[in-house]
């Protein structure tokens, strides 16, 4: 018998205008999953690379903002694909689902890469000379002069989304044709993508640049753009740096070090639940937690911490809506109403727990990124208050992450065994 999701049920309010295109609810995620499941097999494999434009997205699932916040879980999506098409028929779709976990696992083994990226963004911005600042501003305004790049820029800013193939082209053009700092391009993505994720975004940009698979970069080409946009764009080969060399860095990434294991709540200790937008679709079967057992519930919004510049209103609204949806579902399952924590003050976590009489705070595993950074900053005040931070981890992550130490193909070869292990 399948265990129901703890936070399944009531829909959230849809107040922000940006939420009309992307309603930030689990109900919306499940509806999109059901609508796309019939296309997860041969149709997806044949058409997934085509970017037909924002009005014609039927060839891709449009689930990424929901998977990013885990309003729907990877295991649920994989199960739907397998049930409808089998492992062979859904092979390409399943690989794309697993890529997300691969990126997260790789960064969990090397959190220093995220810290170095954050330092590098600040350094690149501070070091930018006036001429470079003008070129950066033109590119971010969609005024580079390259028609396809400028159209994708406007689409990203207006909708919070780009087709994955367009992201690769855009990043390649930013780095090799426009010759702009790669980290500032990655930062622009994080400020505008509804599904912007520290792992997949940072490592995807490193991959395009030739830093992830060292010496092998991704170069946007005119024929590829024309073919996979169905002729919507047809840049001239001379307009693109099709023969650009990969970037290099002074030192390679550190050797992988396994992250610590997830842990479990103490059933005897009074507990409080912290909802972060890293994981908003918990199941009691996986985590051992039930919202009705908590003395208090809080939400933590950290999207503003993705960049040192203002993060787009649409991104912050999607995060806020997703948190509200999860809090509403938790309350429907028996939990108390949620309190919003002060994202500017990590010590507020300890004060909130003490006020609730909680000896432990339970929150699903925070992957590398601003939420993890915030919680690390809160550990000192929590320890001083005698409050334990408990971070259960999903079976999906425990099964996949140990293999995400090198290239994706090591993980790809294990997909059948991973899915079998997960049932």
ROLUMBA-651358 format. One record per atom (N, C-alpha, C): residue in three letters; x, y, z. Coordinates in steps of 0.02 Angstrom, whole numbers, plus 50000, padded with zeros to 5 digits. Layout:
// residues N
alaXYZ
...
//
This chain:
// residues 423
unk500434994050000
unk500005000050000
unk500445006250000
unk500295011049959
unk500685017249954
unk500505022050010
unk501025024750042
unk500915029550096
unk500725036350066
unk500185039450086
unk500005045950058
unk500505051350078
unk500555056450038
unk500995062050055
unk500715065750115
unk501165067550159
unk500965071050220
unk500625077650205
unk500885081150156
unk500655087950145
unk500195088350084
unk499855083050067
unk499405082950010
unk498735085850032
unk498425089549987
unk497755091750004
unk497595098749981
unk497555103450026
unk497265109950011
unk497725114049965
unk497435117649916
unk497835121849873
unk498025128349908
unk498555131349884
unk498765137949910
unk498405143549874
unk498415149449902
unk498165155349868
unk498615156949809
unk498335160049757
unk498725161849699
unk498685169349689
unk499055172849732
unk498975180049734
unk499415183849684
unk500045181649676
unk500515185549636
unk500375184749562
unk500415190149523
unk500305189649450
unk500765184549417
unk501395183949442
unk501865179249412
unk501655171949421
unk501185170749467
unk500975163949481
unk500435161549432
unk500205165849387
unk499685163749340
unk499955158649291
unk500585159649268
unk500885155049222
unk501155148849258
unk501395149749319
unk501705144349357
unk501385144149427
unk500785141849436
unk500495141449503
unk500925137049548
unk501175139649604
unk501675136149644
unk501365131249694
unk501005126249670
unk500655121549713
unk500795114449693
unk500735110049741
unk500805102949727
unk500235100649681
unk499645103349689
unk499085101449646
unk499245102949573
unk499555108749560
unk499745110449492
unk500285105549466
unk500765103849509
unk501285099149488
unk500995092349469
unk500515089949509
unk500205083449494
unk499805083849430
unk499475089449417
unk499095090249355
unk499555090249295
unk500125093649300
unk500605093649244
unk500905086749234
unk501035083249288
unk501295076449282
unk500805072049245
unk500175072249264
unk499675068149232
unk499605069849158
unk499635076249142
unk499545078449073
unk500135076249029
unk500735076049057
unk501315074649016
unk501505067149015
unk501265063349062
unk501455056249066
unk501385052549000
unk500855053548961
unk500815049948897
unk501375051448848
unk501725057048858
unk502265059148812
unk502955057748839
unk503015053948893
unk503665052748924
unk504085047448888
unk503805044148839
unk504145038748805
unk504475040948740
unk504275037748684
unk504595039148619
unk504495046348597
unk503915049348612
unk503795056248592
unk504295060948624
unk504445059848687
unk504925064148722
unk505625063148693
unk505825056948682
unk506495055548656
unk506605058848589
unk506075058948547
unk506145061648479
unk506125069248477
unk505795072448525
unk505665079648518
unk505965083948573
unk506275081048622
unk506465084748682
unk506965090348668
unk507375089748617
unk507895094748604
unk507645100848565
unk507015100748543
unk506765106248503
unk506475111748547
unk506705117848534
unk506445123748568
unk505975127248519
unk505335126048525
unk504835128848480
unk504595135748501
unk504855138248557
unk504645144748581
unk504165144248640
unk504065149748676
unk503675149448738
unk502955147548729
unk502675148248669
unk501975146448659
unk501875139148639
unk502425135548628
unk502375128548606
unk502855124248647
unk502645122548708
unk503065118748753
unk502805111648765
unk502395109048721
unk502105102448732
unk502595096748728
unk503215098048704
unk503705092648699
unk504115091648762
unk504025096048811
unk504375095348876
unk503865095748932
unk504065093348990
unk503575092349044
unk503385098749081
unk503825103849082
unk503725109949122
unk503645108349196
unk503975103149219
unk503955101249289
unk504545103949329
unk505045106849295
unk505665108349331
unk505585113149390
unk505165118449386
unk505095122649446
unk504805118749506
unk504395113849491
unk504075109949545
unk504555104649572
unk504955101649529
unk505465097049552
unk506005100849591
unk506165106849569
unk506675110849604
unk506475111849677
unk505845113249690
unk505605114249759
unk505335107849790
unk505365102549752
unk505085096149773
unk504355096749796
unk503985100949759
unk503265100549765
unk503025093949738
unk503415091049694
unk503325084249671
unk504015081049673
unk504045074649689
unk504685071349700
unk504915067749637
unk505575067149630
unk505855063549573
unk505595056449569
unk505535053249627
unk505305046349627
unk504585045749600
unk504175050649615
unk503485050549588
unk503495051149512
unk503905055549487
unk503945056749415
unk504215050549380
unk504745047549409
unk505035041549380
unk504525035849381
unk504155035249435
unk503655029949440
unk503125030649385
unk502905036849373
unk502405038049321
unk502675036149252
unk503305037849239
unk503605036249174
unk503675028749165
unk503895025349217
unk503975018049213
unk503315014549203
unk502805016749240
unk502155013549235
unk501855014349166
unk501965020049135
unk501655021449070
unk502055018749012
unk502725018449017
unk503135016948959
unk503655011548970
unk503765009349032
unk504285004449046
unk504965007649046
unk505465004049071
unk506135006749078
unk506445008449011
unk506345004248961
unk506645005548895
unk506285011348861
unk505635011348861
unk505265016648826
unk505375023448856
unk505465023748922
unk505545030148957
unk506275031748971
unk506745028448938
unk507455028948955
unk507695036148953
unk507555039848899
unk507805046648894
unk507505051248947
unk506865050448960
unk506545054649010
unk506835053149079
unk506925046749095
unk507195044849160
unk507905047649169
unk508285047549115
unk508965050249120
unk508945057649139
unk508485061449111
unk508435068549127
unk508235069649200
unk507805065349226
unk507615065849296
unk508225064449340
unk508615059349321
unk509205057449361
unk509755062749357
unk509805066249300
unk510315071549295
unk510265076449353
unk509655078349371
unk509555083149426
unk509875080549491
unk509755074149505
unk510045071149565
unk510805070449560
unk511045069049500
unk511765068649489
unk512105075249506
unk511845080749480
unk512145087249495
unk512155088449570
unk511585087149603
unk511565088349675
unk512065084049712
unk512095077549694
unk512565073049727
unk513285075149716
unk513455077249655
unk514135079349640
unk514335085249685
unk513875090149691
unk514035095949732
unk514035094249806
unk513625089449828
unk513645087249898
unk514335084449915
unk514655081249866
unk515325078549878
unk515865083949876
unk515695089849848
unk516185095249840
unk515865102049856
unk515635103149917
unk515305109549933
unk515755115549923
unk516415114449923
unk516875120049913
unk516795123249845
unk516535119449796
unk516435122249729
unk515905127749731
unk515375126749771
unk514865131949779
unk515155138049814
unk515545137049866
unk515855142649902
unk516315146549855
unk516705142949814
unk517155146249768
unk516775150149715
unk516205147349692
unk515785150849644
unk515535157449674
unk515285157249736
unk515025163349767
unk515565168649774
unk516155166549795
unk516715171349799
unk516885174149730
unk516875169749680
unk517055171749613
unk516575176749583
unk515925175949598
unk515435180749574
unk515595187749600
unk515735188149665
unk515895194649695
unk516535197549665
unk517025193249655
unk517655195549627
unk517575197949555
unk517195194049515
unk517085196049445
unk516725202649440
unk516225203549484
unk515845209649481
unk516275215649502
unk516675214749554
unk517095220249578
unk517635222049527
unk517875216949490
unk518435218149445
unk518215220649376
unk517565220849363
unk517325222649296
unk517465230049281
unk517835231149229
unk517985238049207
unk517365241149175
unk517355247749167
unk516755251049139
unk516525248149072
unk516995246649027
unk516805243948962
unk516465237148970
unk516725232949015
unk516425226449027
unk515735227249059
unk515675232049103
unk515025233249135
unk514495235249083
unk514695239149034
unk514225241148982
unk514015235048940
unk514485230648925
unk514325224648887
unk513885219848927
unk514025219348991
unk513595215349035
unk512885217949037
unk512825224549044
unk512155227549048
unk511775226548983
unk512115227048926
unk511785226048862
unk511545218848854
unk511975214048874
unk511785207048869
unk511185205448914
unk511195207948975
unk510645206549022
unk510005210149002
unk510055215348963
unk509455218948939
unk509195216148874
unk509515210948847
unk509315208248783
unk509485212948726
unk510065216248731
unk510275221048680
unk510985219548656
unk511145213148651
unk511815211148628
unk511895212148553
unk511345212248517
unk511365212648444
unk511295205948410
unk511335200348448
unk511235193648420
unk510505191748432
unk510135190948379
unk509405190448383
unk509185184748428
unk509465178748419
unk509235173048458
unk509395174048532
unk509995176248548
unk510195177348617
unk509745182548650
unk509605187848617
unk509185193148646
unk508475190848656
unk508215186648611
unk507535184048619
unk507505179448679
unk508015175148688
unk508025170748746
unk508085174748810
unk508475180048809
unk508555184248868
unk507875187148889
unk507515189848841
unk506855192748857
unk506375187248882
unk506395181448851
unk505965176048873
unk506125174048945
unk506765173448961
unk506965171649029
unk506705176749080
unk506815183149066
unk506615188349113
unk505855188749120
unk505505187849064
unk504775188549065
unk504415182449093
unk504695176449083
unk504335170349102
unk504655166349158
unk505295167649173
unk505645163749224
unk505855156849200
unk505845155849134
unk505985149149108
unk506335149649040
unk506755144749026
unk507035143548960
unk507075136048948
unk506965134048885
unk507075127148866
unk507795125248881
unk507925119048901
unk508595117048920
unk509105118048864
unk508905116648802
unk509365117648746
unk509535125048738
unk509045129348747
unk509165136548743
unk509635138848799
unk509585135748856
unk510045137548911
unk510765135948891
unk510865130248859
unk511535128348837
unk511795133248785
unk511375134848735
unk511585139748685
unk511745146448716
unk511295148748760
unk511365155348791
unk512015155648831
unk512155150548871
unk512765150548912
unk513385150448867
unk513365146448814
unk513935146148769
unk514055152848735
unk513535155948712
unk513605162548680
unk513865167648730
unk513595167648790
unk513825172248843
unk514575171548854
unk514815165348860
unk515515164048877
unk515975165148818
unk515815162048761
unk516305161648706
unk516205166748651
unk515585168848638
unk515465173848586
unk515495180848615
unk515125182048669
unk515125188648700
unk515725189648746
unk516055184048765
unk516655184148807
unk516525187848873
unk516005185648906
unk515825188348972
unk515985183249026
unk516105185449088
unk516295180749142
unk515745175649154
unk515935169249154
unk515435163949158
unk515035164249223
unk515365166049278
unk515015166249342
unk514475171549344
unk514585177149309
unk514065182249308
unk513475180149265
unk513595176049214
unk513035173149176
unk512645168149219
unk513005163949256
unk512675159249301
unk512265162949353
unk512525168549377
unk512165172649426
unk511535175549396
unk511565177749333
unk510975180449299
unk510435175049294
unk510625168949278
unk510145163449277
unk509825162449345
unk510235162149397
unk509965160849464
unk509485166449486
unk509595172449462
unk509155178049481
unk508475177749445
unk508435173949390
unk507835174249349
unk507485167549339
unk507825161949345
unk507515155549332
unk507085153249391
unk506465151549378
unk506045148849431
unk506315142149456
unk506665138449414
unk506945132149436
unk507695132649450
unk507935138849459
unk508645139949472
unk508885136049533
unk509375131849523
unk509605127349576
unk510365128149582
unk510635128949642
unk511355129949649
unk511775124449616
unk511545118149621
unk511935112649593
unk511885112549517
unk511285111749490
unk511225110949418
unk511435117249381
unk511315123149409
unk511505129249376
unk512265130249377
unk512575129849435
unk513295130949440
unk513675125749399
unk513485119449406
unk513855114149371
unk513695114049297
unk513075115749279
unk512905116249208
unk513325121549173
unk513405127249205
unk513825132549177
unk514555130349174
unk514785126849225
unk515475124349223
unk515565119349166
unk515045115349154
unk515085110449100
unk515125113949032
unk514705118949020
unk514735122748957
unk515425125948948
unk515695128649002
unk516335132148999
unk516925127548987
unk516855121049001
unk517405116348995
unk517775115249060
unk517465117149116
unk517775116449182
unk517535110249219
unk516935107849203
unk516685101849237
unk517005095649207
unk516915094549143
unk517315089549107
unk517895093449076
unk518445093549111
unk518985098149094
unk519235096949023
unk519285102548987
unk519535102248918
unk518995100948867
unk518375100148888
unk517825098748841
unk517265103748854
unk517195108548810
unk516685113648819
unk516115112548770
unk515565116148781
unk514985115948736
unk514975122248695
unk514995121648629
unk515015127348585
unk514375127748544
unk514005133048554
unk513395134048515
unk513585134848441
unk513205131548397
unk513345132048325
unk512725134348288
unk512835137648232
unk512275140548194
unk511805135148168
unk512085129648142
unk511645124348114
unk511225121248168
unk511505120348228
unk511145117148283
unk510565121548306
unk510695127948312
unk510175132648332
unk509615132848280
unk509805133248216
unk509285133548164
unk508875127148163
unk509195121348169
unk508835114948167
unk508365114348226
unk508615115548286
unk508215113948345
unk507765119648369
unk507775125248333
unk507245130248342
unk506745130048285
unk506805125048242
unk506355124448185
unk506405130348138
unk507005133448134
unk507095139148090
unk506865145748119
unk506645145848182
unk506455152248212
unk507055156948215
unk507645154148226
unk508255158048227
unk508755154748179
unk509115158848143
unk509615156248095
unk510225160848096
unk510605160748150
unk511205165048153
unk511715162748101
unk512125167448079
unk512665165748034
unk513245162748073
unk513575157648046
unk514145154648083
unk514655159748105
unk514755164948065
unk515255170048084
unk515055174048146
unk514415173748164
unk514175177448223
unk514295173748288
unk514505167348283
unk514605163248343
unk515335160948347
unk515575160148408
unk516255157548419
unk516235149948418
unk516155147048358
unk516045139848353
unk516665135748367
unk517255138848365
unk517875135248376
unk518235137348441
unk517865140248487
unk518175142948548
unk518485137348591
unk519045138848622
unk519365134148668
unk519015134348736
unk519045128748772
unk518735128648839
unk519105133248887
unk518745135448939
unk519065139248991
unk519495134749035
unk519945137749072
unk520365134049119
unk520325137649187
unk520525134049239
unk520555137049305
unk521205134949339
unk521405138749389
unk522055137749420
unk522115130849452
unk521585128449482
unk521615121949516
unk520985118049502
unk521035111449494
unk520425107449482
unk519995107149544
unk519365105049538
unk518945104249597
unk519245099349646
unk519085099849710
unk519365095249759
unk519115088149748
unk519475083449776
unk519255076449772
unk518605075649810
unk518175071049788
unk517525070349821
unk517595067649892
unk517175070249937
unk517135067850006
unk516395066750021
unk516225060750042
unk515525058850052
unk515195063350104
unk514595065850089
unk514225069850139
unk514025065450198
unk513905068550256
unk513685064550314
unk512995061650301
unk512805056350336
unk512145053450325
unk511585057850353
unk510985056850327
unk510405060050356
unk510265056950424
unk509845060350464
unk509685057650530
unk508935057550541
unk508735055050599
unk508025054150614
unk507835057850677
unk507215060150681
unk506995063450743
unk506975058550802
unk507065061150861
unk506965057250922
unk506225057450938
unk505885051650936
unk505155051750947
unk504955053951017
unk505435054051064
unk505275055851133
unk505355063351147
unk505715066851102
unk505865073951115
unk505355078451080
unk505135083751113
unk504675088551080
unk505005091551019
unk504615091950964
unk504915093850900
unk504525099350866
unk504875103050823
unk504575108150779
unk504785106550708
unk504375108350661
unk504495107050590
unk504685113450554
unk505245113150518
unk505455118850477
unk505375116950403
unk504965120850368
unk504855119950297
unk505315124750258
unk505745122050216
unk506135126150171
unk505935124250099
unk506055128750053
unk505855127549984
unk506335122949947
unk506765119449985
unk507175114249955
unk506805107749949
unk506295106549991
unk505935100149990
unk505265101050023
unk504735101149983
unk504065102750009
unk503555097249995
unk503795091149986
unk503335085649973
unk503575079550011
unk503555079850077
unk503805074350117
unk503315068550119
unk503565062550126
unk503135056750138
unk503355053550204
unk502875051750244
unk503025048850310
unk503415042450302
unk503285038550249
unk503635032250239
unk504385033350231
unk504585038850198
unk505295040150187
unk505625043650246
unk505275048150278
unk505605052450328
unk505445050550400
unk504905046950410
unk504715045150478
unk504415050950516
unk504205056150482
unk503915061950517
unk503185062850497
unk502795065450542
unk502085066950530
unk501945073850557
unk501645078350518
unk501585085250539
unk501155086250601
unk500685081750614
unk500255082650673
unk500645081750738
unk501255078850735
unk501655077650795
unk502055083750816
unk502055089050777
unk502485094750791
unk502125100050833
unk502515103050878
unk502245108350920
unk502175114850881
unk502595115750830
unk502595121950791
unk502855120550722
unk502665124850675
unk502895124450606
unk503135131250586
unk503695131550550
unk503955137850524
unk504145136950451
unk504145142450414
unk504385142450345
unk504995147050339
unk505445145250294
unk506055149150283
unk506145150350209
unk506145156650188
unk506245158650118
unk506965161050109
unk507335157750065
unk508045159550055
unk508215161249983
unk507715161849939
unk507855163349869
unk508245169849860
unk508125174649905
unk508495180949900
unk509245179949909
unk509435174449941
unk510145173049953
unk510495169749895
unk510145168749838
unk510465165749780
unk510975170249748
unk510935176749760
unk511375181549727
unk511515187449773
unk512055191049757
unk512185197249793
unk511805203049762
unk511475201949705
unk511025206849674
unk510305204849686
unk509825209249677
unk509125207449689
unk508895201749644
unk508585196849675
unk508305191049639
unk507615193049613
unk507435190849553
unk506815192849521
unk506215191749566
unk505735196249562
unk505125195649602
unk504775189049588
unk504775186849525
unk504425180649508
unk504735174649543
unk505395174549550
unk505725168949585
unk505535168949658
unk505555174849689
unk505385175149760
unk504645173749772
unk504215175849725
unk503505174449731
unk503355167049724
unk503715163649679
unk503615156449671
unk503815152849735
unk504385154849764
unk504605151749826
unk504095153049882
unk503875159149888
unk503385160849941
unk502735156849931
unk502505156249869
unk501895152549856
unk501985145149871
unk502555142349854
unk502685135249868
unk502705133949943
unk503015138449980
unk503035137650053
unk502335138250083
unk501935142950058
unk501255143750083
unk500835137550068
unk500935134650009
unk500575128649990
unk500745122850037
unk501395122050051
unk501605116650095
unk501345117750166
unk501355123950190
unk501105125350257
unk500365124050262
unk499985125750209
unk499265124450209
unk499125116950210
unk499515113150172
unk499415105950171
unk499605102750237
unk500145105250268
unk500335102650333
unk499795104050385
unk499515110050383
unk498985111650432
unk498365107250420
unk498215105950356
unk497645101550342
unk497765094450368
unk498405092450375
unk498575085950401
unk498625085750476
unk498525091550510
unk498515091650582
unk499045095750615
unk499475099150576
unk500005103150606
unk499745110050624
unk500095113650669
unk499905120550686
unk500015125150627
unk499715131150628
unk499865136150576
unk500605137850576
unk500865139750518
unk501575141050511
unk501755148250526
unk502365149150552
unk502665155650564
unk503225156750513
unk503265162650484
unk503805164150437
unk504405166750476
unk504975163550467
unk505585165550501
unk505905171450465
unk506315175150502
unk506685180850475
unk507305178250438
unk507285178550371
unk507845175850332
unk508485179850342
unk508445185850369
unk509035189950380
unk509375188250447
unk509065183850487
unk509315182650555
unk509305175250571
unk509845171450558
unk509845164350573
unk509715162750647
unk509875167350691
unk509745166150762
unk509005165850777
unk508575168250732
unk507855167950743
unk507605160850747
unk507975156050718
unk507775149050720
unk507785146450792
unk508305148050829
unk508355145750898
unk507835149050941
unk507715155450931
unk507215158950972
unk506515155950959
unk506375154450896
unk505715151550879
unk505635144650911
unk506165140550909
unk506125133850938
unk506035134151013
unk506395138651045
unk506325139351118
unk505625141651136
unk505355146351099
unk504675148751114
unk504165143251107
unk504295138451062
unk503835132851051
unk503955127151099
unk504475127651140
unk504635122151186
unk504915116051151
unk505245117051094
unk505505111451054
unk506235110051071
unk506385103651078
unk507075101551089
unk507425099551024
unk507035098950971
unk507325097250906
unk506915100550850
unk507265102350797
unk506955105150737
unk507065100150681
unk506535098150649
unk506575093450593
unk506485097150528
unk506955096350482
unk506895099150415
unk507225094450366
unk506905093250310
unk507195088650261
unk507855091250236
unk508305086650220
unk509005088150204
unk509085094250160
unk509455099350183
unk509575105250141
unk510195104150098
unk510125103650033
unk510715102749991
unk511145109049989
unk511735108449962
unk512205114049957
unk511865120049923
unk511915125749955
unk511595131749929
unk511435136549985
unk511045141849972
unk510925146950023
unk510535144350083
unk510095139450074
unk509735136750132
unk510215133150179
unk510665129050150
unk511175125750191
unk511615131050225
unk511815136150190
unk512235141450219
unk511875144650278
unk511225146050270
unk510835149250324
unk510805144750385
unk510675138350373
unk510615133650429
unk511285132650464
unk511825132750426
unk512485132250458
unk512605138250504
unk512395144150481
unk512465150050523
unk512035149750585
unk511485145750583
unk511035145150640
unk511265139850690
unk511755135850673
unk511955130250717
unk512225132750784
unk512615138150783
unk512885140650846
unk512335142650895
unk511875147050875
unk511315148750920
unk510905142750941
unk510805137950896
unk510425131950914
unk510785127950968
unk511445127150960
unk511835123451010
unk511805126951077
unk511855133551076
unk511825137351138
unk511155136551173
unk510625135551133
unk509955134751160
unk509795127551176
unk510245122951160
unk510125115851174
unk509615112751127
unk509565115351066
unk509085112851017
unk509465109050963
unk509225103150947
unk509545098950896
unk509225100050828
unk509635100650775
unk509385101150707
unk509405094250675
unk508835091750654
unk508765084950627
unk508605085450552
unk509005082150510
unk508925082850437
unk508855075950404
unk508255073150402
unk508155066750366
unk508285067750291
unk508515062450258
unk508655062850187
unk508245057650149
unk508045059450089
unk507625055050049
unk508005048750026
unk507625043350017
unk507915037149991
unk508195038249921
unk507875042549881
unk508115044049813
unk508835046749816
unk508945051449860
unk509615054449866
unk510115049449894
unk509915045549943
unk510375040649972
unk510575035349920
unk510125033849874
unk510275028749823
unk510725031549768
unk510625037949751
unk510965040749693
unk511625044249710
unk511635048049763
unk512215052249776
unk512875048649784
unk512905042649815
unk513555039449822
unk513905038149755
unk513535037949700
unk513835036649635
unk513995042949596
unk513805048749623
unk513885055049587
unk514555058249606
unk515095054549596
unk515755056949616
unk516185059149557
unk515995057049497
unk516385058749438
unk515905060949383
unk515955058149322
unk515515060049268
unk514835056749273
unk514365059349233
unk513675056849235
unk513615049549214
unk514055047349169
unk513965040649141
unk514055035149194
unk514415036649247
unk514455031849302
unk513765030949334
unk513395036249340
unk512715036049367
unk512235033049316
unk512305035149253
unk511855032749200
unk511855025149197
unk512435022049203
unk512475014749199
unk512115011249256
unk512005014949310
unk511685011949369
unk510945013449374
unk510675017049325
unk509965019049331
unk509505013049340
unk509565007649302
unk509115001949313
unk509164999149384
unk509774998549410
unk509854995849478
unk509585000749530
unk509685007249518
unk509425012249565
unk508665012049568
unk508345011549510
unk507615011349509
unk507355004949541
unk507704999449530
unk507504993149562
unk507564993649638
unk508114996649661
unk508214997349733
unk507665001549765
unk507425006649728
unk506915011049753
unk506215008249745
unk506155002549712
unk505504999449704
unk505075002749652
//
